[in-house]
Amino acid sequence: MSELTEWAYPLAESLLAEPLPRRWKHCLGVAERARTIGPVLGQDAELLEAAAVLHDIGYAPDLAKTGFHPLDGARYLRDVADADPRVVNLVAHHSCAWMEAEARGLREELEGEFPRDDAHLNDALCYCDMNTTPDGTPTNPVDRVNEIAGRYGPDSLIGKFIRRAEPEILACTSRTLERVAAAKRQPM
């Protein structure tokens, strides 16, 4: 483990394990998916893993201010935890967050505070999140989107957002799998 992941895991655990044990299991599973694709990311592998384990901290009761977990989590990481700005921005924008922010009337706020960069890392984090069940086990993005829509209901804000985001979620997953395949084809 690097310094970054050594810092990220205990922080996420302290915020999620007790009040939201299922969410904590999900974050551990997302981090595990990040480790599986980490070798193709080179020096960014640990950055992705740290963002993966932290991506849902905005659900923690003490952090939930706006009710929009990517924004709440990113603000905490920036303002309280003094986190690496790249981790903060990945958390802020994970899994097509801009679309949900738009539905909540928070897109300008999100993008004004947190720049969206590192497209390949955003794709990779979305891939990891959307290939992990709420209990932390592997799944696929189609089943994950269906699970989210079913859990929140098709007419809810989240249900509508996830269906709108589904094509981009699938595209993120596809681009990530293409990078993994291309890296495996590279000679050693």
N, C-alpha and C positions, 0 to 999 in steps of 0.2 A: 504494500500500500504506500502511496505517496503521502506527502504532507496534506495535500488537498483532500484526498479521500479519508485520511485519518481524522481530519477536522469535520468532514461532511457527515459521516455515518453517525457519530455520537450526537451531533446537533439535530439531525433528522429524528433520531431515536428519542431524544429528550422532548421533542415537540409532538411526536405522533404515537409512540409505542403505548403509552398509558391511555390517553383519551380516545385514540382512534387506532386500535390494534390491527384492524383489517387494512386500513390505509397504509399503515407501517409495513405490513406484509407485501402490499402492492408495490410500495417504493423499493423494498428489498428485491422483489422480482424484476422490476424495471432496471435496477442497478446490475442485476445478474445478466439480463439481456445485453446491457451496455458492455459488460466484460466479454461477452461472446463475440461482439463485433469490434471490440477495442483494438485488436491487432491491426486492423485495416486503417485505423485512425492515427496511428503513429503517436506523435507527441500530444495529441488531443484526447487520447483514450481516457486518461484520468480525469480530465475536465468533463467529459461526457458522463463518466461514472458518478462523479460528484453531483452534477446537475440531475442525474437520474434519481439518486437517492433523496435529493432535496426537492424534486419537482412539485410535490403535492403538500409541502409544509404549510401553504396558505390555507389549508383546511383546518389547521390546529385552532382550537377555540380561542386561544390567547392572541392569535394573529389575524383572525378573520374580522376585517374591518369593513370592507366593501361588499363581501360575499362573493367576490370574484377571486378565486384562489391563486391564479397566476400573478395577479397584481399584488395581492396581499403578501404572498410568499416572497416575491421579488423585493418589495419595499422593506420587508423585515431583513432580508439578506443584505440589502444595501445600507439601510439606516441603523440597524442594530448589530448585525453579525459582521459587518465590514468585509463582506465576501468579495472574491475575485469578480470584477465586473462581467466577465464572460459567463461565469456561472449564473450570476444574477439575470443577465439578458436571456440565457437559455431557459431558466425557470419562468421568466416573464412571458416568453413566447412559445412555451411547449405545446405541442399537439394542436396547432392551428388556433392558438388562443386569440389571435386578432379577430377571428370570426365571432367568437363568443363575446369578446369585448365590444364589437360592433353592435351585437344584439342587445347588449346591456347599456349602450350609450357611453362606453368607456374606451373606445378605440383611440381617440385623440390623446386621452390621458395615458394609456398604456404606451403608445408609440412615442409620445412626447417625453416620457420619463426613461424609457428603455428602448434603445435602438435594436432593431432586428438585424442581426448579421450572422455570419457563419452558416450559410444555407445548408451546407452538408451536415453540420452538427445539429441544426434544427431538424433536418430530415431524420437524422440518426436517433435523436431523442424521441421524436414522434414514433418512429419504428419501434423503439424499445417500449414505450408506453402502450402503444396499440397492439403489441404482441404479448401483453401481460394481463391476466385476469385481476379482478379486485383482490383475490387471495394470493396473488404473486406467482401463479403458475403460468406456463406458456400457453398462448392461444394464437389466433390469427386476427388480422385487423377487421375482417368482415364480421366474425363472431363478436369481437370486442365492441364494434360500433352497434351491433344489434343488442348486445347486453346493456350498453349505456342507454340506448333509446328505450329499451324495455324497463330498465330500472327507474328512469325519470318520467317515462311516458311520452308518447309521440307528440303531444300538444304542448309539452312544457318547453321552456326556453332552452334547456339542455337538449331535450329530444329533437327540437327543430335545428339547433346549432349542429349537433353531431351528424344529422342527415345532410345538412348543407356542407359540412366539412368532409364528409366521407370521400368524395373524389380526391381531394387534396391529401387526406390521410393515406389513401391507397397509393397516390403518386409518391408521397414521401417514402413509403415502405418500398415501393418499386425502385426508386432511385437509390435507396440504401442497399437493397439487395444487389443491384447492378454494381455498386462500388465494391461490395464484398466479393462478388464473382470476379470482377476485374482484378482485384488484389490477389485473389487465389490463382489467377492465370499468370501473374507476373513471375518471372524466373527469380529464384533466390540468389 
